[in-house]
Amino acid sequence: MLAGCLALLGACHGAPPATTALARSAPAATCKVSEPVCDPAVSDDTALALVRRRCAGCHAEGGKAQHPLLELSVLGKARSDVALRLSGCEMPPEPTPLPADERARLIGWGACTEIAK
Ligand code: HEC
């Protein structure tokens, strides 16, 4: 039967898999693309706490984003990326929730680049 399967690969696998464009960078329905503007009132600790709460599912050490962000030493270097990804509604991908006020705080923190950790 294997030969038949190989000859008729499509038939053996049934319908072709649905395009896997699901979670990767799907914009959150509630997110509005915005300009990243620095908000110096958002502390490193606040940003770190938000990222640990909201992004740990993928951004832990060895997590599926392959981009750990849960330590301030690494998060601090990624802050402009954070501002861009969040203001562009690319992160977090659906269906991970991120309330608008928390998104705004993380963008405001990320957009301040002067504090290199
Ligand atoms: C459902 C999984 C998931 C969640 C939740 C998630 N991310 Fe991501 N993130 C990814 C994946 C996968 C990538 C790498 C692929 C890509 O670049 O789009 C990524 C990439 C990034 C990058 C770019 C890293 C680089 O330099 O390539 C940043 C910054 C980022 N995420 C920030 C965040 C922040 C902040 C949160 C929480 C508010 C978050 N992500 C939540 C999956 C996730």
Boltz pocket constraint, residues with backbone or C-beta under 6 A from the ligand:
constraints:
  - pocket:
      binder: B
      contacts: [[A, 23], [A, 24], [A, 25], [A, 50], [A, 51], [A, 54], [A, 55], [A, 56], [A, 57], [A, 58], [A, 59], [A, 64], [A, 65], [A, 66], [A, 67], [A, 78], [A, 81], [A, 82], [A, 85], [A, 86], [A, 91], [A, 92], [A, 93], [A, 94], [A, 96], [A, 98], [A, 106]]
      max_distance: 6.0
